[in-house]
Amino acid sequence: MLHFIVLIFGFTGILGKLISLEAERLVFWRVFIGGILVMLWLMLRNKTVKFKPKTAVQVGLVGCVAAAHWIAFFAAIKVSNVSIALATLAITPLFVSFIEPLVHRRKLDWREMVLGLAILLGLLVLLMGPKMVSGEFTLEAQAYYAGIGLALISAFLAAVFSTLNSVLVRQYDAANLTRLELLSAAGVLGFIFLLQPAGRTPEFWNVPTSDWLWLGLLASLATAFAFLMSIEVMRKLTPFTTAVAINMEPVYAIVFAYWIFGAEEQMGPWFYAGAMIIVGAVFVDAALKRRALNGAGLQETD
């Protein structure tokens, strides 16, 4: 299920590039429509749960962190391309390896630290530069590094979100968490928009007809379903293992992007070398975790 979700996440970047809206409005419609769909699903099954005010605020704040992560992610795609945003986002486990021990109050895992260093090495290789043809950049250096910077912010926020959610999901229903997180994010974004003069005009809320199909797919399949199921799998897997498995996302995304958009998504050798090092952590993590669990005679859920 986790890797099916990752496949869907890999297509999320493609949808973000196809949608003409800027990152902030794109994310608003994503969380608003996605939240409504989850709420309707819960209402039809009569499984809507009310949260205590303090808990609701905590869950809502986590939803806002998720929205901020998505805004930075889609902004990275808009300013550079899908490949750069997804490859850099794979550094998320490095941030998780530091944040998770603080939240769960456990010691740092040396294996996670080693993998984190490998991911950092991959990022450094990635920073060697965009593709060059005849001595000129096919993607301007400013756009290349701006995309990496925004994706790094997105990766840090993703690490914060996934770690905090791993705590909440052990106490509350995943579907109701998803509903409240998405609708809280939509409410906060809508309020911020209304504080701006442009946000109080009908034109601001207008969505081009050509965007509705992609927004519908983004909000339903890549948000409501994938978001809900990604929280559910956290009951079985640790945040670090989940984050490292999601490293397969850039592989799917880069293949999808090149197939759909062609040459504008083609990058140079330094980019692919760095991406391979980062994504390689998936297989290293799986091997280390499997060996450790087999040696201890345990299962991941223990």
Secondary structure, 3 states (H helix, E strand, C coil): CHHHHHHHHHHHHHHHHHCCCCHHHHHHHHHHHHHHHHHHHHHHCCCCCCCCHHHHHHHHHHHHHHHHHHHHHHHHHHHCCHHHHHHHHCCHHHHHHHHHHHHHCCCCCHHHHHHHHHHHHHHHHHCCCCCEECCEECCCHHHHHHHHHHHHHHHHHHHHHHHHHHHHCCCCCHHHHHHHHHHHHHHHHHHHHHCCHHHHCHHHHCCCHHHHHHHHHHHHHHHHHHHHHHHHHCCCCCHHHHHHHHHHHHHHHHHHHHHHHHHHHCCCHHHHHHHHHHHHHHHHHHHHHHHHHHHHCCCCCC
